[in-house]
Amino acid sequence: MNRFQLNFRIAGTICVVTLIFLAHVKAHATMDLVEVDFDAKPNGQTARAVVSMAKPDDSGEVTCTFEYAVVGGTNEQWLVTISRFENTYTCTVMRPEQASYLYFITFKLNFSGVTEITSAELTDNNGPTSTNAVSIQGLSVLPGESFANALFRLVVVGVQ
């Protein structure tokens, strides 16, 4: 066997091993992500953004419903996402690129399809807020006693 044939055989073996590795990694990946964008219109009326994800065992869906009413500023583009890693689901509502100038009269996030909400964190334009800025009530998150009507990101974690 000449040098060219040997190098070709080694390269082929490396390619096969790499493909097997990548197939194994892909087969064991357990993260999913669903994202929906929405326009928050500052008209003071209650609006809703909804995103759903099928459960991997086909036993139903996990749904994140964000209801809100805002005033001030102009229309802003927002995102609501659900991500899954193993049996943990995260629902995130956020302004994707810049600060928000909307005044949130109220909001309510419902997280159906999970068994419990384990945490909720609200961030405003200045960073994370105090833990009592949100209130977890069953499978819902509402404004807490220190909510100052400003919202940049709301991250809610639930488990199956």
N, C-alpha and C positions, 0 to 999 in steps of 0.2 A: 504494500500500500504506500503510495507516494504521499508527500507532505500535504498537497492540495486535498486529497481524499480524506486524510486524517483530520484536517481543519474543518472540512465540510461535515464530517461525521460528528465532530465535537459541537459545532454550531447547531446542527440539527438536534442533538441531545439537549443542549441548553434551551432551545426553542420549545421542545416538548415539555421539559420540566417547568419552564416559565408558564406555559399555557395551562398545565395541570394546577399549578399554584394559583393562578388567576381564577380559574374555574372554582377552585375550593374556596377562595376568599369571597367570590361573588355568591356562591351557594350559601355561605354562612352570614352574609350581610343581613342585618335585621333592622335597618333604619329606613324609614319612609318619610316623605315630606309632601304635603299638599299646601299650596299657597293660593290665596285669592286676594286681588287688590280691589279697593273700593274708594269712592270719593266721599269724604266727610263734608257735607254741606251745612254751613252755619245758619240754618233757618229755624233753630229751636224745636224742630219736630223730631220725634223719635224715629230713628232709622235702624236698620239691622244689616249686619254682615255675617254670613254663614259659611263655614268650611267643614267638610266631612271627609272621613277616611274609613275605608273598609278595614275591619279587623282581619288579621292574617289567618285566623281560623274560620273565617266566613260566618261568624256568629253574630254579625250585625255591623254597626258603624259606630265610630266615635265622632261626635259633632261638637264644634265650638261655635256658639252663637253669641255675637257681640251686639247688644242693643245700646244705643247712645242717643243723646241729644246735645247739640253744640250750637254756640253762637260766637260771633266775633270773627275777624279774619276773612278769608276767602276759602273757596273749595280747596281741600287738601287731599292728596293721594295717600292712602294708608294701606297696610297689608294685614291680613289675618292668616295665620298658618297653624297647621297641626303637624307635629313631627312625632315619630315613634322610634324608640330604641328599646327593643325587647318588650317588656310589659309596661313601660313608662311612656306616657303621652304628654306632650307639651303644646299648649296653645299660646300663641304669641300674637298680640295686637300691637302694631307699631307704625310710626311715621318713618319711612325707610331711609330718607336721606338728610333731612334737616329738622330743625326745631319746629314745633307746632305752636301756632298762635291762636288756636281754638280754645274756647272756654267750655269745658264739659259741664253742662248742667247736671247730667247724671249719666251713669252707665251701668250695665249689668252683663256679666259674662256667664253663660250657661255652658257647662261641659258635660254633655250626656255621653253615655257609653263607657264611662270609667266608673270604678267603684267608689273612689274617694279622691278629693283634691288634697294633695299633700303640702302645697305651698303656692303662694301668690306674691309677686313682687311688682310694684309700680315704680316706674321711673318717670320723672318729669324732665324738663329741659335742663335742669341743674344737676341731674343724677338721681341715684336711688333715693326714695322717700322713706319715711319711718314705716315700721311694720304695721302700724294701725291706720295707714292710709287706705288699706283695703280690708274688707271683712269677708271671710269665707263662711258661707252659709249653705251647708250641704254640698251640692254640686254647682253652686253659683258663687260668683265673686262680685261684691258690690262696693261702692265707695265706703271707706271707713271714716271714723270721726275726725281724722286729721287730713282727709283728702282736700286739697286746695284747688280743685277744678282744673288742674293742669295734668296733661298726660302726654308722654312721649312713647312709652312702651309699657305694656302689661304682659307679664309672663306668668302663666298658670300651669302647674304640673299636677297631673293626675295619674293614678295607677289602675291597672286592670285587675 
